[in-house]
Amino acid sequence: MKECITTMPTLKEIEQCFFRTFQEEFAKAMKQLLETLDQQILQQRDRTRYRTKEQRETSVNTVFGTVRFKRWLFQDRQTGRYVYLLDRMLQFEGRGKVSPHLEETAIAFVSQGPSYRDSARRLEQLLGYPVLSHEGIRQKLLERAEQPRKVVERRSARVLFVEADGLYTKLQRSQRRGMENGMAIVHEGWEKQGQRVRLKNKQHYLHTDGGDFWEGFGDFLAERYEMDENTWLVVNGDGAPWIGECEAYFHQCIYVLDRFHVARELKRFLGHLPKEWKTVRQALAKQDADALLAAVEAVEEEEIPEEVRESWQQYKRFLRQHREHLRDYRDILRKKGIDTSGMRPMRSAEAQMRGFAKRTKRGGYSWSVR
């Protein structure tokens, strides 16, 4: 009897074991419930308005642990925007990552003092896993304390121009060496200011809240512009896969491969061949995709240095895949009956990013995540 008693768990251990088990069962039940609701929405939605795109997995921290589940992404045919109808029905921002009840609990802990850090520790001790950092709790409290934002009058624009790129920043005191944030510069075109040309109503979007970049950017645009099926987006990017996804997110979207990056790569391979480089450069300047690819294919493999031949073949495949993205976006808009006078080639992404890079990378700076 004595041996049995000494091997028995303590009451604290029993309580902790049951609590963890309940957390796991809650997560399973919540996942099943949310996915069942999403399937009901899928079956009962207005099919003439919402078409399915794909299922995507997300996660949300709750008082019972992290719940991972899949939900359908839909395209609103009326606006061209992509939405999660489950999030709308639940009145919850799916990219928030923290459930409303857990957020309320964290804020209640803060109100009892003495500090954000202490509140984060107590929350972790209660739930058994780190939920929110002290800085995360502080930000949630500040969001609650903010006065309702002044309603901004949304602008109307037939065509919006977007320059998208990623900004890599070194991190200090972190397991990660660095982090990359997606960024976008959006403007309404070009206008002359004396001898210079400036971007009209330029605005910046920095993606920091998790989730899909274009979903967040779509919300950013919807707050500032009257977006409908007649609104066109022209997106300029360097060919990164995440940038190319823009075409799937917006009803009328033209993706353009950034000529600065293309020219830089082609010069790396062909800069030692004056005749070929001139032909390629001229075709690129004219945004003649067929002429550019013909000039690229005409280059003999023996003329490429042996150490970069494999990279050259890969880059040629990349250009062939992006044939349509090498064309002049203005030709497409003109065919849609849009006046393109005053529109210029898209190429300011790199210049914009250089400005941010100078501020964050000079002197070998490293930054905290915050």
Beta strands, then each sheet from edge to edge (+ up, - down):
strand 1: 50-62
strand 2: 65-76
strand 3: 82-83
strand 4: 159-170
strand 5: 178-187
strand 6: 190-193
strand 7: 196-199
strand 8: 203-206
strand 9: 232-237
strand 10: 253-257
sheet 1: 1+ 2- 3+
sheet 2: 8+ 5- 4+ 9+ 10+
sheet 3: 6+ 7-
end
